[in-house]
Amino acid sequence: MPGGLLTAGCALLLSLGAMADDDWPYMTLQTAPYQPPQIQITKSGTTDPGYLFVGPRGNQPAGTAALIYDEDGNLVYQGPDEVTANFRVQTLFNQDVITFWAGNMTDLGFGYGAVHVLDNTYREIYTVTLQGNFVTPDNSVPDSHIDLHESHITDRNTLLVTAYNVTQQSLTAIGGTPDDYMLDSLFFEIDIATNEIVHSWSALEHVDQIALTDSKQGIDDDHGTHEQPWDAYHINSVELFDDGYIISLRHYWSGYYVHNNGTVMWQFSGELGKGDFQLDPAGVFSWQHDIRVYNRTEQGMILSLFNNANTPTETVAATTGLSYAVDLVHRKATTLRTLSDASDVIHAVSQGNYQLLSPQSSHVVLGYGSIAKIKEFDADNKEVLTAQFGTDNEVASYRGYKCQWKATPFWQPSIVVRRVSEDSAQVFVSWNGATEYDNWAVMAADAPDSVNTTIVTTFKRTGFETSGTVRGLQTAYLQVVARKGDIPLGMSAIVSF
């Protein structure tokens, strides 16, 4: 039996929420109770436009949320305090939306939760859930069984998600017992508007094509029970492909094309001489995440993936981003790009993603999963941006993205005023999630319910929270307006001081 990686090792790195990263610097704000990690950004070249989207785990609880930062390291948005994954911008019904998974993570490296879809005012317009005849390790019944690993919107306005199910299975073929338990890896396509299941697939129903003996995940005496089931497959990405789907099974070092009828059509293996494609030596990969396909034609396609190449118990090689020109006729794969920063070699033992920012620029973002970093590479495979938001191997973000995003929140801006002297005050203002304003107008009011206000000064926007001193005040009531130029976009409540 190949491998020998303990499921608990991978789970430890995936469920870092129990660990505290006390040494990493955090932001403190006057206008919001947030304490997100400070993000440290270095640039060495021209970058593509966009904001950084992460869902850190492993830092202090108040810093565990869906977070957006700009390239100057400023916080742009913090969501509710909860464990999140797959936080990014996607397209739904021809509109940009943000999506993220939120829920509870198990100690086994997967989770139970729901996928939230928000519009550009941050109103939740859809909540996708999954019920069914599932078995959990502790026999609990969560509200939704969607796993954290995938939440991918398709061009037919459906959502592709993963799920894990505890299943009794004889594991004698791999050294187990007839009464052992394992995790079945499943995926579902769900109609977002109706929450109805469009399609489903179970790996365990296809052991004739994906043999349990081919799994790279070893089994030991501590696994194979109902509470600690063996994770043979570890599904972590799904996307539409031809008359079916392409899935990534980390513990098989492979991607599979699964037909709509459930049949496995081919295997794209990371091992030389394995699977259905001839791979060149530069394209070898293992323990991968996030298999994606671009530029599909009748003859071929471009395939990309995040090559972890490591596990919590074995350091093998540098983690890389890989892309291939895949010849579907002659079943060959030629390595096109190998993305790695020679000045900062990373071994990401779990999680991670490969994001092509645009076909025009050919820039790629790698989110390093168990390593709290995001890197952007240009068309020449040169690192042009590195962002770090926690201590390596102590803070993780399952994936990390860079996305263009415009939002005007439905909630009001926040204002805090502190009196400095009889006629002056220091004003702190912010508008969580807003991207379009560039200045603040400070307004004087004569009463808490006044409809007539007068501009007393303006402040240029500086990061997430702007502060300044207002002098010559003849009132104890202030209000602020977030503006783009002279155009008002949002108004705070009137506050007294």
C-alpha angles and dihedrals in degrees: 000000000000124000125015102209112154116233089221090060093057090043092053091058093044096049099049092144091102093060126083123222096199096163098059116096118248134198121247121198137193097210100046137033092234125128104182120170115267110248117224113211130189124181128199101171147001114314134199117253119264149094126267116247119199140156105205122202128184098046126097114310093250088059095054106099144095104291136190122196132179124229091263090062095255120143111243102174139006121189128202119307102268141113108275139177138182094028108176149112118279136167121253123173088349092302131109113248134168119235135188141164117236127181146088125320123214126219087247097072103262136077151211120235150105134272115239123206118199130185125222091280090053092248111147104241099172136018114194118204137171127216128174147114097316129153119214127202092248096034091245120147110226122198090244133016099206110133122225097239101082139022105154122165114217129211088255091062095253129125124235113210138169130228138184126216129191107232134179109238137161108248098181090120090067098037099276132112134268090251099051127128129225140175117260112212114220138174131201136195109213129189103238097208095051103022088229121146111247098180140355137189135189123204092206090060088063104050088131088069101027103040119206089224089065094062115115090210111101123216125223138181092276095059134063096062127115090253094043105030122183114258104216099165115021100196112206111164139030133180139163117270128174107301094352143358143301114225133186119224107189095193092055095047085231151106120219134203105221117194122223088253089059097254118137105236099185145344125230102202129192091215122088111249094015131105126013101300132072105235124198116233092252090061100059113131140172141188088014135179138197108025110193135177130216138175096020116192133165089265103039154330145214114257124192134185144167108250107207092178088184142073132200088262101039132046107199113155144335115298110247144180111237134193129182140194100229119203104205093186099054094025097236130138121204117195110239104174137017110189119200135133107235091198092054111033110194131200106196105187095190144010125012143133146223116222123186102209097198138341088229098058097026088214114155131200121208119198107201100209108202089029110070095231141106121197130191121207127195129223090278091056091251119144108243102168136026122185122186124188104172147004115300114262091005101071124040140180111197089222133359123208142185113215139168109237139171120193140166108189122228090225126081125260115261125241133187120184126194121187114236099178139342093290104020136068140178113239126204118191138175140159111207112226098003115136106170108062124089105181145027127229113206111213129199117217130187097216140016091256098037119145093190114075134166129213110243099173144337133230128203112237111260113186123298096328124034123196135184144151122258116203136189094037119172096181139057093220127084137174132181132214123203109220142180101217102315095334114107115225104169140005130207127220118268110262132192126220 
